[in-house]
């Protein structure tokens, strides 16, 4: 894959249907905080949450992944374990009281119908199970290596792959 947006990217798929696929890059932090990027959030408890780039599609859009407490795994608002998608445009007053953590994103990763499947068939991606801690990992720079390291077999060897093999 030659798209630099996805070099060592850990992409969490949040929606997959016949129209296509939507995902968020978990390990691409930006320098801004939520309150700076979206002033309506400046006085909220999540104002200092670091902003992440979810991908190259529609970088003027925003959403967040929220960690819910005391919510059952079968709730419609949850997409994985106790993680749900939150619309940041609705403002902080729309956040349920049981959201314990928030990871805000601008932009997202998107694939049209069958596009991701074609990339998978071409071995452009590794598909691995997500761990709940991946979503709110504090050291995004090491997340790709960490995720690969916990895999079984040869894929784990790539966890030490240098960014530039010529500099190895």
N, CA and C atoms as a LAMMPS dump frame, in Angstrom:
ITEM: TIMESTEP
0
ITEM: NUMBER OF ATOMS
504
ITEM: BOX BOUNDS ff ff ff
-5.0000000000000000e+02 5.0000000000000000e+02
-5.0000000000000000e+02 5.0000000000000000e+02
-5.0000000000000000e+02 5.0000000000000000e+02
ITEM: ATOMS id mol type element x y z
1 1 1 N 0.847 -1.166 0
2 1 2 C 0 0 0
3 1 3 C 0.896 1.234 0
4 2 1 N 0.596 2.168 -0.863
5 2 2 C 1.448 3.343 -1.002
6 2 3 C 0.865 4.593 -0.362
7 3 1 N -0.277 4.505 0.273
8 3 2 C -0.905 5.656 0.92
9 3 3 C -0.247 5.905 2.272
10 4 1 N 0.521 6.989 2.382
11 4 2 C 1.238 7.314 3.609
12 4 3 C 0.338 7.538 4.807
13 5 1 N -0.956 7.775 4.579
14 5 2 C -1.887 7.955 5.694
15 5 3 C -1.99 6.703 6.555
16 6 1 N -1.588 5.574 5.995
17 6 2 C -1.785 4.315 6.702
18 6 3 C -0.484 3.592 7.052
19 7 1 N 0.65 4.295 7.001
20 7 2 C 1.916 3.686 7.418
21 7 3 C 1.839 3.333 8.899
22 8 1 N 1.991 2.074 9.212
23 8 2 C 1.937 1.575 10.599
24 8 3 C 0.664 2.015 11.317
25 9 1 N -0.411 2.146 10.58
26 9 2 C -1.687 2.579 11.169
27 9 3 C -2.431 1.401 11.783
28 10 1 N -3.025 1.657 12.928
29 10 2 C -3.928 0.706 13.567
30 10 3 C -5.324 1.273 13.357
31 11 1 N -6.099 0.607 12.499
32 11 2 C -7.43 1.103 12.14
33 11 3 C -8.485 0.239 12.82
34 12 1 N -9.352 0.887 13.556
35 12 2 C -10.46 0.221 14.244
36 12 3 C -11.707 0.398 13.381
37 13 1 N -12.241 -0.707 12.876
38 13 2 C -13.432 -0.661 12.025
39 13 3 C -14.657 -0.445 12.91
40 14 1 N -15.391 0.642 12.638
41 14 2 C -16.57 0.936 13.447
42 14 3 C -17.872 0.641 12.718
43 15 1 N -17.799 0.498 11.402
44 15 2 C -19 0.139 10.645
45 15 3 C -18.588 -0.573 9.367
46 16 1 N -19.299 -1.661 9.059
47 16 2 C -19.035 -2.432 7.847
48 16 3 C -20.368 -2.949 7.344
49 17 1 N -20.769 -2.477 6.18
50 17 2 C -22.03 -2.921 5.592
51 17 3 C -21.889 -2.952 4.074
52 18 1 N -22.987 -3.196 3.371
53 18 2 C -22.918 -3.324 1.912
54 18 3 C -22.489 -2.03 1.221
55 19 1 N -22.657 -0.882 1.86
56 19 2 C -22.261 0.393 1.262
57 19 3 C -20.758 0.647 1.382
58 20 1 N -20.127 0.033 2.364
59 20 2 C -18.699 0.233 2.542
60 20 3 C -18.265 0.049 3.983
61 21 1 N -17.122 0.622 4.295
62 21 2 C -16.495 0.436 5.605
63 21 3 C -16.035 1.793 6.142
64 22 1 N -16.234 1.987 7.445
65 22 2 C -15.748 3.185 8.133
66 22 3 C -14.861 2.73 9.281
67 23 1 N -13.708 3.358 9.404
68 23 2 C -12.796 3.044 10.493
69 23 3 C -12.122 4.294 11.016
70 24 1 N -11.458 4.157 12.148
71 24 2 C -10.71 5.253 12.76
72 24 3 C -9.28 4.793 13.034
73 25 1 N -8.31 5.612 12.646
74 25 2 C -6.912 5.321 12.94
75 25 3 C -6.687 5.621 14.419
76 26 1 N -6.321 4.611 15.179
77 26 2 C -6.178 4.757 16.627
78 26 3 C -4.856 5.39 17.048
79 27 1 N -3.879 5.41 16.163
80 27 2 C -2.541 5.842 16.573
81 27 3 C -2.007 7.023 15.765
82 28 1 N -2.864 8.014 15.521
83 28 2 C -2.423 9.218 14.824
84 28 3 C -2.841 10.461 15.612
85 29 1 N -2.16 10.72 16.746
86 29 2 C -2.529 11.878 17.566
87 29 3 C -2.145 13.192 16.89
88 30 1 N -2.954 14.195 17.131
89 30 2 C -2.665 15.55 16.668
90 30 3 C -2.186 16.367 17.868
91 31 1 N -1.753 17.572 17.626
92 31 2 C -1.262 18.408 18.724
93 31 3 C -2.391 19.151 19.444
94 32 1 N -3.552 19.231 18.83
95 32 2 C -4.672 19.978 19.409
96 32 3 C -5.413 19.176 20.463
97 33 1 N -6.129 19.903 21.284
98 33 2 C -7.038 19.286 22.247
99 33 3 C -8.46 19.591 21.795
100 34 1 N -9.405 18.806 22.254
101 34 2 C -10.794 18.936 21.824
102 34 3 C -11.331 20.347 22.045
103 35 1 N -11.085 20.939 23.21
104 35 2 C -11.598 22.275 23.514
105 35 3 C -11.064 23.353 22.591
106 36 1 N -9.847 23.182 22.07
107 36 2 C -9.283 24.149 21.129
108 36 3 C -9.896 23.991 19.744
109 37 1 N -10.082 22.763 19.327
110 37 2 C -10.605 22.491 17.992
111 37 3 C -12.102 22.768 17.885
112 38 1 N -12.828 22.527 18.969
113 38 2 C -14.278 22.727 18.98
114 38 3 C -14.639 23.524 20.236
115 39 1 N -14.757 24.837 20.107
116 39 2 C -14.998 25.69 21.278
117 39 3 C -16.215 25.302 22.123
118 40 1 N -17.218 24.651 21.534
119 40 2 C -18.379 24.258 22.349
120 40 3 C -17.99 23.237 23.416
121 41 1 N -16.83 22.619 23.267
122 41 2 C -16.349 21.63 24.235
123 41 3 C -15.381 22.223 25.256
124 42 1 N -15.05 23.506 25.12
125 42 2 C -13.995 24.101 25.929
126 42 3 C -14.252 24.078 27.431
127 43 1 N -15.489 24.106 27.861
128 43 2 C -15.79 24.091 29.296
129 43 3 C -16.253 22.729 29.795
130 44 1 N -16.067 21.704 28.989
131 44 2 C -16.51 20.365 29.394
132 44 3 C -15.374 19.617 30.092
133 45 1 N -15.723 18.539 30.758
134 45 2 C -14.699 17.721 31.424
135 45 3 C -13.759 17.063 30.412
136 46 1 N -14.172 17.008 29.148
137 46 2 C -13.353 16.378 28.113
138 46 3 C -12.591 17.401 27.268
139 47 1 N -12.581 18.674 27.664
140 47 2 C -11.941 19.739 26.884
141 47 3 C -10.467 19.465 26.607
142 48 1 N -9.777 18.846 27.548
143 48 2 C -8.343 18.591 27.385
144 48 3 C -8.026 17.274 26.686
145 49 1 N -9.051 16.554 26.253
146 49 2 C -8.82 15.298 25.531
147 49 3 C -8.038 15.584 24.255
148 50 1 N -6.967 14.826 24.046
149 50 2 C -6.159 14.999 22.844
150 50 3 C -6.919 14.565 21.606
151 51 1 N -6.798 15.349 20.548
152 51 2 C -7.487 15.079 19.291
153 51 3 C -6.652 14.123 18.442
154 52 1 N -7.323 13.231 17.723
155 52 2 C -6.675 12.272 16.836
156 52 3 C -7.207 12.444 15.423
157 53 1 N -6.367 12.114 14.438
158 53 2 C -6.819 12.085 13.049
159 53 3 C -7.307 10.673 12.772
160 54 1 N -8.605 10.535 12.491
161 54 2 C -9.192 9.227 12.245
162 54 3 C -8.917 8.689 10.856
163 55 1 N -8.466 9.569 9.966
164 55 2 C -8.171 9.167 8.603
165 55 3 C -8.309 10.338 7.658
166 56 1 N -8.035 10.101 6.378
167 56 2 C -7.996 11.192 5.406
168 56 3 C -9.348 11.605 4.831
169 57 1 N -10.41 10.921 5.186
170 57 2 C -11.725 11.227 4.612
171 57 3 C -12.442 12.271 5.468
172 58 1 N -12.987 13.28 4.82
173 58 2 C -13.817 14.309 5.458
174 58 3 C -13.201 14.817 6.762
175 59 1 N -12.039 15.432 6.655
176 59 2 C -11.315 15.889 7.843
177 59 3 C -11.982 17.077 8.537
178 60 1 N -13.104 17.536 8.022
179 60 2 C -13.873 18.575 8.723
180 60 3 C -14.95 17.95 9.61
181 61 1 N -15.098 16.64 9.513
182 61 2 C -16.079 15.949 10.352
183 61 3 C -15.419 15.549 11.666
184 62 1 N -16.242 15.293 12.667
185 62 2 C -15.699 14.882 13.963
186 62 3 C -16.62 13.871 14.619
187 63 1 N -16.016 12.998 15.379
188 63 2 C -16.738 12.009 16.178
189 63 3 C -15.794 11.575 17.283
190 64 1 N -16.285 10.782 18.186
191 64 2 C -15.437 10.292 19.272
192 64 3 C -15.796 8.856 19.586
193 65 1 N -14.855 8.174 20.175
194 65 2 C -15.125 6.884 20.783
195 65 3 C -15.225 7.143 22.276
196 66 1 N -16.281 6.656 22.876
197 66 2 C -16.484 6.841 24.302
198 66 3 C -16.428 5.517 25.029
199 67 1 N -15.848 5.543 26.221
200 67 2 C -15.815 4.36 27.082
201 67 3 C -16.94 4.514 28.105
202 68 1 N -17.913 3.61 28.007
203 68 2 C -19.086 3.656 28.874
204 68 3 C -18.874 2.747 30.082
205 69 1 N -19.344 3.186 31.235
206 69 2 C -19.297 2.347 32.429
207 69 3 C -20.713 1.943 32.791
208 70 1 N -20.827 0.777 33.406
209 70 2 C -22.132 0.257 33.839
210 70 3 C -23.144 0.185 32.7
211 71 1 N -22.7 -0.298 31.555
212 71 2 C -23.603 -0.482 30.426
213 71 3 C -23.363 -1.874 29.873
214 72 1 N -24.438 -2.591 29.605
215 72 2 C -24.302 -3.968 29.137
216 72 3 C -23.788 -4.004 27.711
217 73 1 N -23.094 -5.09 27.373
218 73 2 C -22.501 -5.249 26.057
219 73 3 C -23.492 -5.393 24.929
220 74 1 N -24.764 -5.598 25.229
221 74 2 C -25.743 -5.76 24.158
222 74 3 C -26.467 -4.457 23.833
223 75 1 N -26.041 -3.352 24.4
224 75 2 C -26.671 -2.063 24.145
225 75 3 C -26.47 -1.661 22.689
226 76 1 N -27.477 -1.04 22.086
227 76 2 C -27.387 -0.614 20.692
228 76 3 C -26.329 0.466 20.485
229 77 1 N -26.01 1.23 21.512
230 77 2 C -25.05 2.32 21.357
231 77 3 C -23.597 1.84 21.39
232 78 1 N -23.377 0.594 21.758
233 78 2 C -22.017 0.079 21.846
234 78 3 C -21.628 -0.649 20.568
235 79 1 N -20.37 -0.461 20.149
236 79 2 C -19.898 -1.157 18.955
237 79 3 C -18.898 -2.254 19.294
238 80 1 N -18.288 -2.168 20.473
239 80 2 C -17.335 -3.184 20.911
240 80 3 C -17.181 -3.066 22.417
241 81 1 N -17.342 -4.19 23.111
242 81 2 C -17.214 -4.202 24.58
243 81 3 C -18.015 -3.041 25.166
244 82 1 N -17.361 -2.126 25.852
245 82 2 C -18.054 -0.97 26.435
246 82 3 C -17.723 0.322 25.683
247 83 1 N -17.42 0.203 24.39
248 83 2 C -17.033 1.333 23.549
249 83 3 C -18.176 1.685 22.602
250 84 1 N -18.474 2.98 22.507
251 84 2 C -19.513 3.456 21.601
252 84 3 C -19.056 4.688 20.843
253 85 1 N -19.733 4.978 19.734
254 85 2 C -19.44 6.162 18.926
255 85 3 C -20.285 7.32 19.438
256 86 1 N -19.661 8.494 19.536
257 86 2 C -20.331 9.689 20.035
258 86 3 C -20.212 10.792 18.992
259 87 1 N -21.315 11.473 18.721
260 87 2 C -21.348 12.597 17.789
261 87 3 C -20.894 13.851 18.53
262 88 1 N -19.717 14.36 18.203
263 88 2 C -19.192 15.542 18.889
264 88 3 C -19.95 16.813 18.524
265 89 1 N -20.57 16.816 17.351
266 89 2 C -21.315 17.989 16.914
267 89 3 C -22.516 18.299 17.781
268 90 1 N -22.983 17.322 18.527
269 90 2 C -24.142 17.528 19.403
270 90 3 C -23.777 18.266 20.685
271 91 1 N -22.492 18.447 20.938
272 91 2 C -22.053 19.19 22.109
273 91 3 C -21.956 18.342 23.354
274 92 1 N -21.297 18.876 24.383
275 92 2 C -21.053 18.111 25.605
276 92 3 C -22.316 17.766 26.384
277 93 1 N -23.359 18.552 26.229
278 93 2 C -24.59 18.257 26.97
279 93 3 C -25.26 16.973 26.497
280 94 1 N -24.875 16.481 25.323
281 94 2 C -25.472 15.246 24.81
282 94 3 C -24.739 13.992 25.295
283 95 1 N -23.626 14.156 25.991
284 95 2 C -22.842 13.011 26.46
285 95 3 C -23.523 12.39 27.672
286 96 1 N -23.799 11.096 27.613
287 96 2 C -24.398 10.429 28.779
288 96 3 C -23.474 10.504 29.996
289 97 1 N -24.058 10.474 31.165
290 97 2 C -23.29 10.556 32.411
291 97 3 C -22.343 9.376 32.601
292 98 1 N -22.632 8.259 31.939
293 98 2 C -21.804 7.074 32.156
294 98 3 C -20.642 6.952 31.159
295 99 1 N -20.265 8.056 30.504
296 99 2 C -19.074 8.057 29.657
297 99 3 C -17.886 8.435 30.531
298 100 1 N -16.958 7.489 30.667
299 100 2 C -15.815 7.668 31.56
300 100 3 C -14.591 8.217 30.836
301 101 1 N -14.497 7.974 29.538
302 101 2 C -13.354 8.444 28.767
303 101 3 C -13.827 8.752 27.359
304 102 1 N -13.113 9.644 26.695
305 102 2 C -13.511 10.079 25.361
306 102 3 C -12.259 10.229 24.511
307 103 1 N -12.278 9.667 23.299
308 103 2 C -11.18 9.83 22.348
309 103 3 C -11.762 10.508 21.105
310 104 1 N -11.509 11.83 20.946
311 104 2 C -12.075 12.57 19.814
312 104 3 C -11.243 12.432 18.538
313 105 1 N -11.939 12.411 17.41
314 105 2 C -11.314 12.263 16.096
315 105 3 C -11.837 13.306 15.125
316 106 1 N -10.961 13.757 14.244
317 106 2 C -11.369 14.504 13.066
318 106 3 C -11.062 13.61 11.88
319 107 1 N -11.974 13.581 10.929
320 107 2 C -11.808 12.718 9.776
321 107 3 C -11.991 11.258 10.13
322 108 1 N -11.997 10.445 9.104
323 108 2 C -12.143 9.001 9.292
324 108 3 C -11.524 8.282 8.107
325 109 1 N -11.428 6.993 8.211
326 109 2 C -10.944 6.144 7.126
327 109 3 C -12.164 5.501 6.49
328 110 1 N -12.222 5.515 5.183
329 110 2 C -13.399 4.969 4.521
330 110 3 C -13.044 4.198 3.265
331 111 1 N -13.825 3.18 3.002
332 111 2 C -13.668 2.354 1.818
333 111 3 C -15.037 2.139 1.203
334 112 1 N -15.11 2.212 -0.108
335 112 2 C -16.371 1.936 -0.794
336 112 3 C -16.645 0.434 -0.768
337 113 1 N -17.818 0.074 -1.219
338 113 2 C -18.218 -1.33 -1.236
339 113 3 C -17.163 -2.176 -1.953
340 114 1 N -16.687 -3.185 -1.309
341 114 2 C -15.717 -4.16 -1.815
342 114 3 C -14.284 -3.624 -1.946
343 115 1 N -14.049 -2.346 -1.695
344 115 2 C -12.694 -1.8 -1.79
345 115 3 C -11.772 -2.406 -0.734
346 116 1 N -12.209 -2.433 0.51
347 116 2 C -11.374 -3.006 1.564
348 116 3 C -11.176 -4.5 1.336
349 117 1 N -12.209 -5.183 0.884
350 117 2 C -12.087 -6.61 0.605
351 117 3 C -11.002 -6.864 -0.436
352 118 1 N -10.933 -5.999 -1.466
353 118 2 C -9.898 -6.141 -2.495
354 118 3 C -8.511 -5.901 -1.898
355 119 1 N -8.395 -4.909 -1.006
356 119 2 C -7.112 -4.642 -0.361
357 119 3 C -6.704 -5.807 0.544
358 120 1 N -7.674 -6.41 1.212
359 120 2 C -7.383 -7.575 2.051
360 120 3 C -6.919 -8.753 1.194
361 121 1 N -7.572 -8.959 0.048
362 121 2 C -7.188 -10.046 -0.855
363 121 3 C -5.769 -9.841 -1.389
364 122 1 N -5.339 -8.573 -1.486
365 122 2 C -3.991 -8.254 -1.953
366 122 3 C -2.981 -8.234 -0.798
367 123 1 N -3.421 -8.672 0.38
368 123 2 C -2.57 -8.708 1.581
369 123 3 C -2 -7.339 1.964
370 124 1 N -2.8 -6.294 1.758
371 124 2 C -2.363 -4.94 2.104
372 124 3 C -2.549 -4.633 3.584
373 125 1 N -3.303 -5.458 4.293
374 125 2 C -3.616 -5.222 5.702
375 125 3 C -3.43 -6.499 6.513
376 126 1 N -3.12 -6.337 7.781
377 126 2 C -3.209 -7.424 8.749
378 126 3 C -4.549 -7.262 9.446
379 127 1 N -5.266 -8.348 9.625
380 127 2 C -6.528 -8.306 10.366
381 127 3 C -6.303 -9.04 11.678
382 128 1 N -6.465 -8.32 12.773
383 128 2 C -6.26 -8.893 14.103
384 128 3 C -7.401 -8.456 15.006
385 129 1 N -7.577 -9.189 16.081
386 129 2 C -8.603 -8.824 17.055
387 129 3 C -8.163 -7.594 17.833
388 130 1 N -9.131 -6.758 18.118
389 130 2 C -8.864 -5.562 18.914
390 130 3 C -8.927 -5.921 20.395
391 131 1 N -8.116 -5.26 21.169
392 131 2 C -8.169 -5.379 22.622
393 131 3 C -8.743 -4.056 23.134
394 132 1 N -9.626 -4.083 24.119
395 132 2 C -10.224 -2.825 24.599
396 132 3 C -9.199 -1.746 24.957
397 133 1 N -8.035 -2.135 25.441
398 133 2 C -7.012 -1.144 25.799
399 133 3 C -6.414 -0.446 24.58
400 134 1 N -6.51 -1.064 23.395
401 134 2 C -5.97 -0.447 22.183
402 134 3 C -6.655 0.882 21.887
403 135 1 N -7.937 0.949 22.144
404 135 2 C -8.74 2.097 21.731
405 135 3 C -8.345 3.366 22.475
406 136 1 N -7.945 3.238 23.717
407 136 2 C -7.554 4.405 24.503
408 136 3 C -6.078 4.354 24.898
409 137 1 N -5.264 3.689 24.082
410 137 2 C -3.829 3.584 24.363
411 137 3 C -3.219 4.977 24.468
412 138 1 N -2.387 5.173 25.465
413 138 2 C -1.802 6.496 25.678
414 138 3 C -0.567 6.741 24.822
415 139 1 N 0.1 5.696 24.375
416 139 2 C 1.282 5.87 23.542
417 139 3 C 0.989 5.381 22.131
418 140 1 N 0.382 6.25 21.346
419 140 2 C -0.007 5.891 19.989
420 140 3 C 1.153 5.475 19.112
421 141 1 N 2.336 6.041 19.354
422 141 2 C 3.49 5.733 18.516
423 141 3 C 3.877 4.264 18.593
424 142 1 N 3.641 3.63 19.712
425 142 2 C 4.009 2.225 19.883
426 142 3 C 2.848 1.257 19.703
427 143 1 N 1.662 1.757 19.417
428 143 2 C 0.491 0.881 19.347
429 143 3 C 0.624 -0.166 18.248
430 144 1 N 1.085 0.212 17.066
431 144 2 C 1.228 -0.731 15.957
432 144 3 C 2.137 -1.892 16.372
433 145 1 N 3.293 -1.577 16.937
434 145 2 C 4.225 -2.622 17.382
435 145 3 C 3.613 -3.472 18.487
436 146 1 N 2.936 -2.824 19.411
437 146 2 C 2.315 -3.542 20.532
438 146 3 C 1.257 -4.534 20.034
439 147 1 N 0.421 -4.097 19.096
440 147 2 C -0.631 -4.968 18.56
441 147 3 C -0.014 -6.158 17.831
442 148 1 N 1.008 -5.92 17.021
443 148 2 C 1.652 -7.025 16.298
444 148 3 C 2.388 -7.966 17.245
445 149 1 N 3.014 -7.421 18.275
446 149 2 C 3.787 -8.229 19.214
447 149 3 C 2.922 -9.271 19.916
448 150 1 N 1.678 -8.977 20.157
449 150 2 C 0.841 -9.934 20.89
450 150 3 C 0.203 -10.989 19.974
451 151 1 N 0.48 -10.935 18.667
452 151 2 C -0.047 -11.932 17.745
453 151 3 C 0.81 -13.19 17.799
454 152 1 N 0.227 -14.29 17.371
455 152 2 C 0.955 -15.559 17.314
456 152 3 C 1.557 -15.721 15.919
457 153 1 N 2.704 -16.355 15.851
458 153 2 C 3.315 -16.674 14.573
459 153 3 C 4.161 -15.55 13.996
460 154 1 N 4.51 -15.698 12.715
461 154 2 C 5.446 -14.772 12.061
462 154 3 C 5.013 -13.305 12.066
463 155 1 N 3.726 -13.04 12.115
464 155 2 C 3.278 -11.643 12.106
465 155 3 C 3.884 -10.864 13.275
466 156 1 N 4.128 -11.536 14.381
467 156 2 C 4.692 -10.85 15.553
468 156 3 C 6.115 -10.352 15.289
469 157 1 N 6.819 -10.986 14.371
470 157 2 C 8.181 -10.567 14.059
471 157 3 C 8.208 -9.136 13.511
472 158 1 N 7.143 -8.754 12.84
473 158 2 C 7.096 -7.428 12.226
474 158 3 C 6.954 -6.304 13.245
475 159 1 N 6.722 -6.652 14.492
476 159 2 C 6.562 -5.616 15.515
477 159 3 C 7.835 -4.786 15.688
478 160 1 N 8.972 -5.332 15.279
479 160 2 C 10.248 -4.612 15.382
480 160 3 C 10.712 -4.037 14.052
481 161 1 N 9.849 -4.059 13.06
482 161 2 C 10.197 -3.579 11.725
483 161 3 C 10.512 -2.082 11.78
484 162 1 N 11.686 -1.67 11.291
485 162 2 C 12.026 -0.241 11.327
486 162 3 C 11.245 0.537 10.271
487 163 1 N 11.007 1.798 10.528
488 163 2 C 10.301 2.635 9.559
489 163 3 C 11.014 2.679 8.225
490 164 1 N 12.336 2.69 8.253
491 164 2 C 13.151 2.681 7.042
492 164 3 C 14.13 1.517 7.154
493 165 1 N 13.865 0.4 6.432
494 165 2 C 14.728 -0.78 6.541
495 165 3 C 16.193 -0.492 6.201
496 166 1 N 16.462 0.52 5.402
497 166 2 C 17.841 0.874 5.058
498 166 3 C 18.602 1.412 6.264
499 167 1 N 17.865 1.873 7.27
500 167 2 C 18.49 2.43 8.467
501 167 3 C 18.616 1.386 9.573
502 168 1 N 18.313 0.138 9.268
503 168 2 C 18.352 -0.93 10.26
504 168 3 C 19.772 -1.284 10.631
